[in-house]
Amino acid sequence: MTRRLTDTEIAARIVPTVMRWPADISKTIAWDRLRECVDALRGLVFTVNGHCLEAEHDGDLSPDGIFRRRTQLGQQALAELADFTPFQTAEKAVASNLVYLEERMVELPKPTTNSIEFMLEQEIRVHIRRQKSRLDVVVGSLADRRFLSAVINAPAYLSGLTEVEWNVVRERARAALHPQQSEMQQWLNKALAEVRDGLTAAKRMLLERCELREDGEGQFRPIRQPASTSSRPTAA
């Protein structure tokens, strides 16, 4: 008989971090869908575990019958998990929320039209090029909008930066100018990754509980075949 699962174990193995998700910034549809997905994952494993227990306590079922029933339950649940609607819904909601946040993180210094400020920005870029750790100097000066404008409103090489470094500066600047939106993006991406890991954990638990394995073709098969119940012919 396979090891039975407890409610505590199910909660501990499937997205246990849900209890640490931030309450103050997680009051959007995306967060509702993420939590619903966690509940659905736990509920799926809980239901299968319960049906397995019923089969194991069914006096009308033989050991082979119990084995076949667990196999059927596991295969059905794993097929549902492979195309899990609650996760797809949560994933779409998170993507939509991220786009919404992204659209509100566009306020960066505009190119100057003032000739004096333009000359000053040129001097700033010259100053940056003379530094050994150019990226560190720029990142440390993000709060200075004139300094930032000199960097992001000109080609990277004019400040002595690589394209990669220039993109780092731009992203750091957006995060610095929009700390709340940036934090919400980070939490959403982290929570979605945790729910994706929860799918893997649920799959592993179903395989264990129902004594199944996944073959090279993605099919779920019993790890052992039930013993034959037919009696062998006796020797003459």
Salt bridges, closest charged atoms under 4 A:
GLU9 OE2 - ARG3 NH2 2.89
GLU9 OE2 - ARG13 NH1 3.00
GLU36 OE2 - ARG33 NH1 3.06
GLU54 OE1 - HIS51 ND1 3.57
GLU56 OE1 - ARG4 NE 3.56
GLU56 OE2 - ARG70 NH1 2.96
GLU56 OE2 - ARG209 NH1 2.86
GLU91 OE2 - ARG196 NH2 3.20
GLU102 OE2 - ARG174 NH2 2.54
GLU103 OE1 - ARG104 NH1 3.76
GLU171 OE1 - ARG174 NH1 3.05
GLU194 OE2 - LYS190 NZ 2.54
GLU208 OE1 - ARG13 NH1 3.21
GLU211 OE1 - ARG70 NH2 2.81
GLU211 OE1 - ARG224 NH2 3.44
GLU214 OE1 - LYS203 NZ 2.64
ASP215 OD2 - ARG221 NE 2.61
